[in-house]
Amino acid sequence: MRILIDTNVILDILQKREPFFADSYRALRKAIEGDAECLISASAATDIFYMLRKALGSAQQAKEQIEQLAQLVSFADVQGMDIHTALMRAMPDFEDAVVDAVAERNGARCILTRNIKDFAGSVVPAILPADFLNK
């Protein structure tokens, strides 16, 4: 099974953002322990790096966290066709439409996110970490 992990869930974990950390961490752990292949979009990696660098005040520390993340997840390339697909999606947020297109092309069963309202109309179902834990 493949699961695409949205940026907000990764940042919840890496930055220990409350009150979201526990559910996000446990959901990712459950997926990994259940032998799911966890993906993040390659474009999310740059967003995550930017946010970590700002929060930590150190590019080196941000790189180290991305390296640790790379041991847990695979990076799914964003292709030109994903942009075209996203442009045709009836979704309120273009970035999330790109995530949905990447998830679909990579055969993800779901998108683990805290922002399911912006995934209304997505092809791949979005699921909250708490709901994923209850599955």
C-alpha positions in Angstrom: 0.0 0.0 0.0 1.2 3.5 -0.8 0.3 6.6 1.2 1.1 10.2 0.2 1.9 12.3 3.3 1.0 15.9 3.0 3.4 18.7 4.1 1.4 19.7 7.1 1.7 16.2 8.7 5.5 16.1 8.1 5.9 19.5 9.7 3.7 18.5 12.6 6.2 15.7 13.3 9.4 17.5 12.6 8.5 20.7 14.5 6.5 18.8 17.2 3.6 21.2 16.5 0.9 20.9 19.1 -1.9 19.8 19.3 -1.2 17.8 16.1 2.1 16.1 16.8 0.8 13.0 18.6 -1.8 12.0 15.9 0.5 12.8 13.0 3.5 10.9 14.5 1.4 7.9 15.4 -0.2 7.8 12.0 3.1 7.9 10.2 4.5 5.3 12.5 1.4 3.0 11.9 1.9 3.4 8.2 5.6 2.5 8.3 5.1 -0.4 10.7 2.3 -1.7 8.5 4.8 -1.8 5.6 3.1 1.0 3.7 5.3 2.9 1.3 5.1 6.5 2.5 5.6 9.1 -0.2 5.9 12.9 -0.1 6.0 15.0 -3.3 9.5 16.1 -4.2 8.2 19.7 -4.3 7.1 19.3 -0.7 10.7 18.6 0.3 11.7 22.2 -0.7 8.7 23.6 1.2 9.6 21.5 4.3 13.2 22.6 4.1 12.2 26.3 3.9 10.0 26.0 6.9 12.5 24.1 8.9 15.3 26.5 8.1 13.2 29.4 9.2 12.1 27.7 12.4 15.6 26.4 13.3 17.6 29.3 12.0 20.0 26.9 10.4 20.2 25.5 6.9 22.5 22.7 8.1 20.0 21.6 10.8 17.2 21.7 8.2 19.3 19.6 5.8 19.9 17.1 8.6 16.2 16.8 9.3 15.5 16.3 5.5 18.1 13.5 5.5 16.4 11.8 8.4 13.1 12.2 6.7 14.5 10.6 3.6 15.2 7.4 5.6 11.4 7.1 6.3 9.8 8.2 3.1 10.3 8.1 -0.6 10.2 11.3 -2.8 7.6 11.2 -5.6 8.7 13.4 -8.5 6.3 16.1 -9.7 6.1 15.8 -13.5 4.7 18.2 -16.0 1.7 16.0 -16.5 0.9 16.4 -12.8 0.7 20.2 -13.3 -1.7 19.8 -16.3 -3.8 17.3 -14.3 -4.0 19.6 -11.3 -5.1 22.5 -13.5 -8.1 20.4 -14.6 -9.1 19.4 -11.1 -12.0 21.2 -9.4 -10.1 21.7 -6.2 -9.9 25.0 -4.2 -6.1 24.9 -3.7 -3.8 24.4 -6.7 -0.9 23.0 -4.6 -3.2 20.4 -3.1 -4.4 19.5 -6.6 -0.8 18.9 -7.5 -0.4 16.6 -4.5 -3.6 14.8 -5.5 -2.2 14.3 -9.1 1.1 13.0 -7.8 -0.7 10.7 -5.4 -2.9 9.3 -8.2 -0.1 8.8 -10.7 1.9 6.9 -8.0 -1.0 4.7 -7.0 -1.4 6.1 -3.5 -4.4 4.7 -1.6 -4.9 7.9 0.4 -3.4 11.3 1.2 -2.6 11.7 4.9 -3.3 15.4 5.7 -4.8 17.7 8.3 -6.4 19.8 5.6 -9.1 17.6 4.1 -11.3 20.5 3.2 -8.8 21.6 0.5 -8.9 18.1 -0.9 -12.6 18.2 -1.7 -12.9 16.9 -5.2 -9.6 15.0 -5.1 -9.3 11.7 -6.9 -7.3 10.1 -4.1 -9.2 10.3 -0.8 -7.8 12.5 1.9 -7.7 11.2 5.5 -7.0 12.9 8.8 -4.2 11.3 11.0 -6.8 10.6 13.7 -9.1 8.8 11.3 -6.1 6.8 9.8 -5.3 5.6 13.3 -8.9 4.3 13.7 -8.8 2.3 10.5 
